[in-house]
Amino acid sequence: MIIVEPGLIKMTGHPIQYVLALQELGQHKGIEVHIVPNRGVEAEVLACLHSSFPLISHTCFQFTPNGSMAFYNELCQLQEQYHFNQEDLVIVTSCYVKEIEGIATFEKNTVPSCCPRIAMNFHQLFPPANVSEVVCAREYQELWLEKLNKAFSLIQDVHTKISLWTTASEALNETYRMLARRQVGILPFLFNASIPNEGTLLCKSLSGKLKLAFLGDGRQEKGLLLFLDAIQSCFRSHDRLGFVIQNIDARGYNTVEWETLRSLIYKVKTRSDTVVIEEPLSPQAFSSLLRTVDAVVLPYHPKHYDRRASMLFAQVVVNQKPVVVSSGTWMAEEIRKGNASGVVFDYVTSDSKATVGNLKEGILELQDNIELYRSRAEERSGYYQAFHTTERYLQTMLDYYEQRSL
């Protein structure tokens, strides 16, 4: 099994979690697993990989004029390295336009006996922009939908060795089925819920408080500014609440937002009820931090997350933590379905002040009824614990290919 992850560079985020989970599964089941990360992969990551071949030149959202041909050539190098046959399985865990085009070219130029099964994973519909609000523009979305449509047309007439997969968002899956005009499956997220507890003192100063966390990337569309504004303007340090903020890889802000972000980060750092983490955490440290907090706030923009699933949300649910999430998002729908426990606050896309006020009310609702939400989080975690497993991820793909061979 060959795992190609164009975004595997650092010890953080979904790329490393996917790779380590599949590597562990392979070791457990006696499956030979080879990892193909980005050429820029850090030494710390390579040290964790049992068998690796750093090769991929660009992440799936790094666009260059010859990007698809570069990915095609990299697949050819993989062919030379591993001598593919029809039974081999290549999983590309992060795909977009150039990966579709590169794989289509590879399939058309490779004799069937040397052509492996290739599973393509799609996590989102639109690529990120330097300023996140651009992604919401109709022109931007139409441009990338057309690019996806043209890319998928290239694989309409190739043999059935290619399979397409999305995350657990039904809306995302439906859109990809429409664009690809063929079957698109749904896969669970990959993370190791049994990661050993590394221990963390990051929240020691918040002992005795109800700890609410904003975790992961500090991207604009994830609502870090909203959460900071709510903390600074709505809560006093002697209140019952404590706040944990992970602010890494902040991006997507316009000039005014950048200045506001810097100012608010500076202010909350002076508060006795707030811990700010500004360095990446290993999967072990992140897992330990998640187990330490009481709830997680995900004030994501609904125009970015109406069809996009959140791996962090899934991790939170598996760890039996309640959440506060934005209306109009995939996460809100999961709560409505009874798959998670938490509060949905009204995200007003045209009025950030009203949204901050609504977020405050959502946090207070969680605080006032925390035992109820904790109990529901424990009760409702079972579905995610059963669905989001590495075994299900791999078996779902193997079952697909077995059915296609009948």
C-alpha positions as CSV (number, residue, x, y, z in Angstrom):
1,M,0.0,0.0,0.0
2,I,1.4,3.4,-1.1
3,I,0.2,6.5,0.8
4,V,0.8,9.7,-1.1
5,E,0.3,12.8,1.0
6,P,1.4,16.0,-0.9
7,G,0.9,18.1,2.3
8,L,3.0,16.0,4.6
9,I,5.7,18.3,5.7
10,K,5.3,19.0,9.4
11,M,4.3,17.0,12.5
12,T,0.9,18.8,12.7
13,G,-2.4,18.7,11.0
14,H,-4.3,16.0,9.2
15,P,-1.5,14.8,6.9
16,I,0.6,13.4,9.7
17,Q,-2.4,12.0,11.5
18,Y,-3.6,10.2,8.3
19,V,-0.1,8.8,7.6
20,L,0.6,7.6,11.1
21,A,-2.8,6.0,11.4
22,L,-2.4,4.0,8.2
23,Q,1.2,3.1,9.0
24,E,0.1,1.7,12.4
25,L,-2.8,-0.2,10.8
26,G,-0.4,-1.7,8.3
27,Q,2.0,-2.8,11.0
28,H,-0.9,-4.4,13.0
29,K,-2.3,-6.3,10.0
30,G,1.0,-7.2,8.3
31,I,0.4,-4.9,5.3
32,E,3.4,-3.3,3.7
33,V,3.0,0.4,3.8
34,H,5.2,3.0,2.0
35,I,4.7,6.7,2.6
36,V,5.3,9.3,-0.1
37,P,5.5,12.8,1.5
38,N,6.3,16.2,0.2
39,R,10.0,16.8,-0.8
40,G,10.1,19.5,1.9
41,V,9.2,17.0,4.7
42,E,11.0,17.8,8.0
43,A,13.5,15.4,9.5
44,E,11.3,14.9,12.6
45,V,8.5,13.6,10.4
46,L,10.8,11.2,8.4
47,A,12.0,9.8,11.7
48,C,8.5,8.6,12.4
49,L,8.0,6.9,9.0
50,H,9.1,3.3,8.6
51,S,9.4,3.4,4.8
52,S,9.3,6.7,2.9
53,F,10.1,8.2,-0.4
54,P,10.0,12.1,-0.2
55,L,8.9,13.0,-3.8
56,I,5.9,15.3,-4.1
57,S,6.9,18.8,-5.2
58,H,3.7,20.7,-4.3
59,T,0.8,20.4,-1.9
60,C,-2.6,20.0,-3.5
61,F,-3.4,23.7,-3.2
62,Q,-0.1,25.0,-4.6
63,F,-0.7,25.8,-8.2
64,T,1.9,26.1,-10.9
65,P,1.6,26.2,-14.7
66,N,2.9,22.6,-15.0
67,G,1.5,21.2,-11.8
68,S,-0.5,18.4,-13.3
69,M,2.4,17.2,-15.4
70,A,4.7,17.4,-12.4
71,F,2.3,15.1,-10.5
72,Y,2.2,12.8,-13.5
73,N,6.0,12.6,-13.6
74,E,6.1,11.9,-9.8
75,L,3.6,9.0,-10.3
76,C,5.9,7.7,-13.0
77,Q,8.8,7.9,-10.6
78,L,6.7,5.9,-8.1
79,Q,6.1,3.3,-10.8
80,E,9.9,2.9,-11.2
81,Q,10.4,2.8,-7.4
82,Y,7.7,0.3,-6.5
83,H,7.0,-1.6,-9.8
84,F,3.2,-1.4,-9.5
85,N,0.9,-4.2,-10.5
86,Q,-2.9,-4.3,-10.7
87,E,-3.4,-5.4,-7.1
88,D,-1.4,-2.5,-5.6
89,L,-3.3,0.3,-3.8
90,V,-2.2,3.9,-4.0
91,I,-4.1,6.3,-1.7
92,V,-3.6,10.0,-2.4
93,T,-4.9,11.4,0.8
94,S,-5.2,15.0,-0.3
95,C,-6.4,15.7,-3.9
96,Y,-7.6,18.6,-6.0
97,V,-7.4,19.6,-9.7
98,K,-3.8,18.9,-10.6
99,E,-3.9,15.5,-8.9
100,I,-7.0,14.5,-10.9
101,E,-5.3,15.6,-14.1
102,G,-2.0,14.0,-13.3
103,I,-3.6,10.7,-12.4
104,A,-5.7,10.7,-15.5
105,T,-2.6,11.2,-17.6
106,F,-0.8,8.4,-15.7
107,E,-3.7,6.0,-16.2
108,K,-3.9,6.7,-19.9
109,N,-0.2,6.2,-20.4
110,T,0.3,3.1,-18.3
111,V,-0.4,-0.5,-19.5
112,P,-3.2,-2.1,-17.4
113,S,-1.0,-4.7,-15.9
114,C,1.2,-2.0,-14.4
115,C,-1.6,0.2,-13.3
116,P,-2.4,0.2,-9.6
117,R,-5.7,0.9,-7.9
118,I,-5.7,4.7,-7.1
119,A,-8.0,6.1,-4.4
120,M,-8.3,9.9,-4.4
121,N,-9.4,11.7,-1.2
122,F,-11.1,15.1,-1.4
123,H,-11.5,17.3,1.7
124,Q,-13.0,20.5,0.5
125,L,-14.6,22.1,-2.6
126,F,-12.7,25.3,-3.0
127,P,-9.0,26.1,-2.5
128,P,-7.9,28.6,0.1
129,A,-7.2,32.2,-0.9
130,N,-4.8,34.7,0.5
131,V,-7.8,36.5,2.0
132,S,-10.5,34.1,3.1
133,E,-13.5,36.3,2.1
134,V,-12.4,35.8,-1.6
135,V,-13.4,32.2,-1.4
136,C,-17.1,33.3,-0.8
137,A,-17.2,35.3,-4.1
138,R,-19.3,33.8,-6.8
139,E,-16.7,34.4,-9.5
140,Y,-14.1,32.5,-7.5
141,Q,-16.3,29.6,-6.9
142,E,-17.5,29.4,-10.5
143,L,-13.8,29.4,-11.7
144,W,-12.8,26.5,-9.5
145,L,-16.0,24.5,-10.2
146,E,-15.2,24.8,-13.9
147,K,-11.6,23.7,-13.3
148,L,-12.9,20.6,-11.3
149,N,-15.5,19.9,-14.0
150,K,-12.8,19.9,-16.7
151,A,-10.4,17.8,-14.6
152,F,-13.0,15.1,-13.9
153,S,-13.9,14.9,-17.6
154,L,-10.4,13.5,-18.2
155,I,-11.1,10.4,-16.1
156,Q,-14.5,9.7,-17.6
157,D,-13.1,7.1,-20.1
158,V,-10.3,5.6,-18.1
159,H,-10.7,2.2,-16.5
160,T,-12.2,1.7,-13.1
161,K,-8.9,1.6,-11.2
162,I,-9.6,5.2,-10.0
163,S,-11.9,5.7,-7.1
164,L,-13.1,9.0,-5.6
165,W,-13.8,9.7,-2.0
166,T,-14.9,12.6,0.2
167,T,-15.1,13.1,3.9
168,A,-18.3,12.4,5.8
169,S,-20.1,15.6,4.7
170,E,-23.1,14.4,2.6
171,A,-23.4,17.9,0.9
172,L,-19.7,17.8,-0.1
173,N,-20.1,14.3,-1.4
174,E,-23.2,15.2,-3.4
175,T,-21.4,18.1,-5.1
176,Y,-18.4,15.9,-6.0
177,R,-20.7,13.2,-7.4
178,M,-22.3,15.9,-9.6
179,L,-19.0,17.2,-10.8
180,A,-17.4,13.8,-11.4
181,R,-20.5,12.3,-12.9
182,R,-19.6,9.0,-11.3
183,Q,-19.7,7.2,-7.9
184,V,-18.0,9.0,-5.1
185,G,-17.7,7.2,-1.8
186,I,-17.6,8.6,1.8
187,L,-14.6,7.9,4.1
188,P,-14.1,8.5,7.8
189,F,-11.5,10.8,9.2
190,L,-8.2,9.2,10.3
191,F,-6.8,9.9,13.7
192,N,-5.5,7.6,16.4
193,A,-7.9,8.0,19.3
194,S,-5.6,5.7,21.3
195,I,-2.6,8.0,21.2
196,P,-0.9,7.7,24.6
197,N,-1.3,10.7,26.9
198,E,1.9,12.7,26.8
199,G,0.8,14.9,29.7
200,T,0.5,18.6,29.5
201,L,1.0,21.5,31.8
202,L,-0.4,24.0,29.3
203,C,-3.6,24.5,31.2
204,K,-2.2,24.3,34.8
205,S,-2.9,28.0,35.4
206,L,-6.6,27.5,34.6
207,S,-7.1,24.9,37.4
208,G,-10.7,25.1,38.8
209,K,-12.1,26.9,35.8
210,L,-14.4,25.5,33.0
211,K,-11.9,25.4,30.1
212,L,-13.1,26.4,26.7
213,A,-10.7,25.9,23.8
214,F,-10.1,27.2,20.3
215,L,-7.7,24.7,18.7
216,G,-5.9,24.2,15.4
217,D,-5.1,26.7,12.7
218,G,-5.9,30.4,13.4
219,R,-7.3,30.8,10.0
220,Q,-9.8,33.7,9.4
221,E,-12.6,31.4,8.3
222,K,-12.3,29.4,11.5
223,G,-13.5,32.4,13.5
224,L,-10.5,33.1,15.8
225,L,-11.2,36.8,15.7
226,L,-14.7,36.3,16.8
227,F,-13.7,34.1,19.7
228,L,-11.0,36.6,20.8
229,D,-13.5,39.5,20.5
230,A,-16.0,37.6,22.6
231,I,-13.4,36.8,25.3
232,Q,-12.2,40.4,25.6
233,S,-15.5,42.2,25.3
234,C,-17.9,39.8,27.1
235,F,-16.0,38.0,29.9
236,R,-14.1,39.2,33.0
237,S,-11.1,37.3,34.3
238,H,-12.7,36.5,37.6
239,D,-15.5,34.6,35.9
240,R,-15.9,30.8,36.1
241,L,-14.6,30.4,32.6
242,G,-11.0,29.8,31.4
243,F,-9.9,30.0,27.7
244,V,-7.3,28.1,25.8
245,I,-6.3,29.5,22.4
246,Q,-4.1,27.8,19.9
247,N,-3.0,30.3,17.3
248,I,-0.7,28.7,14.7
249,D,-0.4,29.3,11.0
250,A,-2.8,32.3,11.1
251,R,-3.8,33.3,7.5
252,G,-6.6,34.5,5.4
253,Y,-7.0,37.9,7.0
254,N,-7.2,41.3,5.3
255,T,-5.0,44.2,6.4
256,V,-7.5,45.5,9.0
257,E,-8.2,42.0,10.3
258,W,-4.5,41.4,10.8
259,E,-4.1,44.5,12.9
260,T,-7.2,43.5,15.0
261,L,-5.9,40.0,15.5
262,R,-2.5,41.2,16.7
263,S,-4.1,43.7,19.1
264,L,-6.5,41.1,20.5
265,I,-3.9,38.4,20.9
266,Y,-1.7,40.9,22.8
267,K,-4.6,41.8,25.1
268,V,-5.8,38.3,25.9
269,K,-2.2,37.3,26.7
270,T,-2.4,39.6,29.7
271,R,-5.5,37.9,31.1
272,S,-5.2,35.5,34.0
273,D,-8.0,33.3,32.6
274,T,-6.5,32.8,29.2
275,V,-3.7,30.6,27.9
276,V,-2.3,31.3,24.4
277,I,-0.4,28.5,22.6
278,E,1.6,29.8,19.6
279,E,3.6,26.8,18.6
280,P,2.5,23.6,16.8
281,L,1.9,20.5,19.0
282,S,2.8,17.0,18.2
283,P,-0.2,14.6,17.7
284,Q,0.5,13.3,21.3
285,A,0.6,16.7,22.9
286,F,-2.5,17.8,20.9
287,S,-4.4,14.8,22.0
288,S,-3.4,15.4,25.6
289,L,-4.5,19.0,25.4
290,L,-7.8,18.0,23.9
291,R,-8.4,15.6,26.8
292,T,-7.6,18.4,29.3
293,V,-10.1,21.0,28.2
294,D,-13.8,20.8,28.9
295,A,-15.3,22.0,25.6
296,V,-14.2,23.3,22.2
297,V,-15.5,26.3,20.4
298,L,-15.6,26.1,16.6
299,P,-17.0,29.5,15.4
300,Y,-16.4,28.6,11.7
301,H,-17.8,30.7,8.9
302,P,-20.9,29.0,7.4
303,K,-20.0,29.9,3.8
304,H,-16.7,28.0,4.2
305,Y,-18.1,25.1,6.3
306,D,-21.6,24.5,5.0
307,R,-20.3,21.6,2.9
308,R,-16.9,21.1,4.5
309,A,-16.5,18.6,7.4
310,S,-14.1,19.3,10.3
311,M,-11.6,16.7,11.4
312,L,-11.1,18.6,14.7
313,F,-14.9,18.4,15.3
314,A,-14.7,14.7,14.8
315,Q,-11.8,14.4,17.3
316,V,-13.6,16.4,19.8
317,V,-16.7,14.2,19.6
318,V,-14.7,11.0,19.8
319,N,-13.1,12.4,23.0
320,Q,-16.6,13.0,24.4
321,K,-16.3,16.8,24.6
322,P,-19.2,19.2,24.0
323,V,-18.9,22.0,21.4
324,V,-20.1,25.5,20.5
325,V,-20.5,25.7,16.7
326,S,-21.8,28.2,14.1
327,S,-25.3,27.9,12.5
328,G,-25.4,26.9,8.9
329,T,-22.4,24.5,9.1
330,W,-21.8,20.8,8.8
331,M,-21.1,20.7,12.5
332,A,-24.4,22.2,13.4
333,E,-26.1,19.6,11.2
334,E,-24.3,16.8,13.0
335,I,-25.6,18.2,16.4
336,R,-29.1,18.3,14.9
337,K,-28.8,14.7,13.9
338,G,-27.8,13.7,17.4
339,N,-24.3,12.7,16.5
340,A,-22.7,15.3,18.8
341,S,-23.4,17.4,21.9
342,G,-23.3,21.1,22.0
343,V,-24.7,24.6,21.4
344,V,-25.4,26.1,18.0
345,F,-25.1,29.9,17.9
346,D,-26.5,32.1,15.2
347,Y,-23.7,33.2,12.9
348,V,-24.8,36.4,11.1
349,T,-22.5,36.7,8.1
350,S,-23.4,40.4,7.5
351,D,-22.9,41.5,11.1
352,S,-19.8,40.5,13.1
353,K,-21.0,42.4,16.2
354,A,-24.2,40.5,16.4
355,T,-22.3,37.3,15.8
356,V,-20.0,38.0,18.7
357,G,-23.0,38.6,20.9
358,N,-24.6,35.4,19.8
359,L,-21.3,33.5,20.4
360,K,-21.2,34.9,24.0
361,E,-24.8,33.7,24.6
362,G,-23.9,30.2,23.2
363,I,-20.9,30.0,25.6
364,L,-23.0,31.0,28.5
365,E,-25.6,28.4,27.6
366,L,-22.9,25.8,27.6
367,Q,-21.6,27.0,30.9
368,D,-25.0,27.1,32.6
369,N,-25.8,23.6,31.5
370,I,-22.4,22.0,31.2
371,E,-23.3,18.7,33.0
372,L,-26.2,18.2,30.6
373,Y,-23.9,18.7,27.6
374,R,-21.2,16.6,29.1
375,S,-23.6,13.7,29.6
376,R,-24.9,14.0,26.0
377,A,-21.3,14.1,24.7
378,E,-20.6,10.8,26.4
379,E,-23.9,9.3,25.1
380,R,-23.4,10.5,21.5
381,S,-19.7,9.7,21.0
382,G,-20.4,6.1,20.1
383,Y,-21.3,6.7,16.5
384,Y,-18.2,8.7,15.7
385,Q,-16.0,6.2,17.7
386,A,-17.3,3.4,15.5
387,F,-17.3,5.3,12.2
388,H,-14.1,7.3,12.3
389,T,-11.6,4.4,12.4
390,T,-8.6,3.5,10.3
391,E,-9.9,0.0,9.8
392,R,-13.2,1.3,8.4
393,Y,-11.3,3.7,6.2
394,L,-9.2,1.0,4.5
395,Q,-11.9,-1.7,4.4
396,T,-14.4,0.7,2.7
397,M,-12.0,1.1,-0.2
398,L,-11.1,-2.5,-0.4
399,D,-14.8,-3.5,-0.4
400,Y,-15.3,-1.0,-3.3
401,Y,-12.6,-2.6,-5.4
402,E,-13.8,-6.1,-4.6
403,Q,-17.3,-5.3,-5.8
404,R,-15.9,-3.7,-9.0
405,S,-14.0,-6.9,-9.8
406,L,-17.1,-9.1,-9.5
